[in-house]
Amino acid sequence: MKPRHLIIGKFNRRNFLRTWAVAVGGLIYVPGKYLAQGQPNLTGAFKAGGAFSIGSTAASPVNIITNGLLARWACNEGSGSTLYDSSGNGYNATCQSAPGWVAGHSGGTAVSFASSNYALTGNVSFVSNVTSACTMCAWVYPTAWDSVGGNGNPALSYGEKADINYTVCLGVSSNATGNYLGDLVDGPGSTGNLSTYKPPLNTWSFIGLTVAPFNGGSNGTVYYYFNSASYTPGAGGINSQIVTSPQPFEIAMGYNDSSINGLWTGYLQDVRVYSRTLASSEMFSIYNGTG
């Protein structure tokens, strides 16, 4: 993404720093402001020495991976109850009640969910099953492990609101096995797979899930990502049940047989879903703030 125009802002005589607003594709970005719904927050600085640089927070990388991007909620709105989708597909998510807003993991803002709050998009025709690949990832800051209606803490989920047979869900199990990152298949209360990772409370972590299509068998191949590490459970994978009805994406909540069965308590930022299996290098570039 390259800026098309540079508009000189106010000259700061104290430190000889010029602050620029950057216009990309006709949209104006002002340092410290979030003016374009769901778009990156870009800042630039021109020093007396002549060096000009454009940067962004890790949560809003300049070179966002767009291949196969189905939805991305940057959560940089800072106010209101709508999480805007910057993928271009229009899957904006509406919170059930006004959420809180906090500082993000590396700049910008993050949305804070508590008191049974969550966000839903409109119905999405996203058939997420092992015959078609899938990736989910997010920056998360859990403040408590919640088990409302079940044993799961979904950050992002799809399925079982209208179909009772299949869910793909990125979240953390909070059953007897103890708060491991998992895909929580077939509802947050029953885990199809668990990783070896246990996201800690009260700190930012990057979590992700990729699903590769199965090859004539009954399971797809699952990879988990936690910060700069990856893990595959080997045997098992995601089962071959299928979502057949368009349903919402569920942020900070998951269903099990049409009933709420797990809520996220804490903060979320840069929540994404892809309709393909991202490579490890791509997942790590998102973690590093370059993808």
Rosetta blueprint (number, residue, H / E / L):
1 M L
2 K L
3 P L
4 R L
5 H E
6 L E
7 I E
8 I E
9 G E
10 K E
11 F E
12 N E
13 R L
14 R L
15 N L
16 F L
17 L E
18 R E
19 T E
20 W E
21 A E
22 V E
23 A E
24 V E
25 G L
26 G L
27 L E
28 I E
29 Y E
30 V L
31 P L
32 G L
33 K L
34 Y L
35 L L
36 A L
37 Q L
38 G L
39 Q L
40 P L
41 N L
42 L L
43 T E
44 G E
45 A E
46 F E
47 K E
48 A L
49 G L
50 G L
51 A L
52 F E
53 S E
54 I E
55 G E
56 S L
57 T L
58 A L
59 A L
60 S L
61 P L
62 V L
63 N L
64 I L
65 I L
66 T L
67 N L
68 G L
69 L E
70 L E
71 A E
72 R E
73 W E
74 A L
75 C L
76 N L
77 E L
78 G L
79 S L
80 G L
81 S L
82 T E
83 L E
84 Y L
85 D E
86 S L
87 S L
88 G L
89 N L
90 G L
91 Y L
92 N L
93 A E
94 T E
95 C E
96 Q L
97 S L
98 A L
99 P L
100 G E
101 W E
102 V E
103 A E
104 G L
105 H L
106 S L
107 G L
108 G L
109 T E
110 A E
111 V E
112 S E
113 F E
114 A L
115 S L
116 S L
117 N L
118 Y L
119 A E
120 L E
121 T L
122 G L
123 N L
124 V E
125 S L
126 F L
127 V L
128 S L
129 N L
130 V L
131 T L
132 S L
133 A L
134 C E
135 T E
136 M E
137 C E
138 A E
139 W E
140 V E
141 Y E
142 P E
143 T L
144 A L
145 W L
146 D L
147 S L
148 V L
149 G L
150 G L
151 N L
152 G E
153 N E
154 P E
155 A E
156 L E
157 S E
158 Y E
159 G L
160 E L
161 K L
162 A L
163 D L
164 I L
165 N L
166 Y L
167 T L
168 V E
169 C E
170 L E
171 G E
172 V E
173 S E
174 S L
175 N L
176 A L
177 T L
178 G L
179 N L
180 Y L
181 L E
182 G E
183 D L
184 L L
185 V L
186 D L
187 G L
188 P L
189 G L
190 S L
191 T L
192 G L
193 N L
194 L E
195 S L
196 T L
197 Y L
198 K L
199 P L
200 P L
201 L L
202 N L
203 T L
204 W L
205 S E
206 F E
207 I E
208 G E
209 L E
210 T E
211 V E
212 A E
213 P L
214 F L
215 N L
216 G L
217 G L
218 S L
219 N L
220 G L
221 T E
222 V E
223 Y E
224 Y E
225 Y E
226 F E
227 N L
228 S L
229 A E
230 S E
231 Y E
232 T L
233 P L
234 G L
235 A L
236 G L
237 G L
238 I L
239 N L
240 S L
241 Q L
242 I L
243 V L
244 T L
245 S L
246 P L
247 Q E
248 P L
249 F E
250 E E
251 I E
252 A L
253 M E
254 G E
255 Y E
256 N E
257 D L
258 S L
259 S E
260 I E
261 N E
262 G E
263 L E
264 W L
265 T L
266 G E
267 Y E
268 L E
269 Q E
270 D E
271 V E
272 R E
273 V E
274 Y E
275 S L
276 R L
277 T L
278 L L
279 A L
280 S H
281 S H
282 E H
283 M H
284 F H
285 S H
286 I H
287 Y H
288 N H
289 G L
290 T L
291 G L
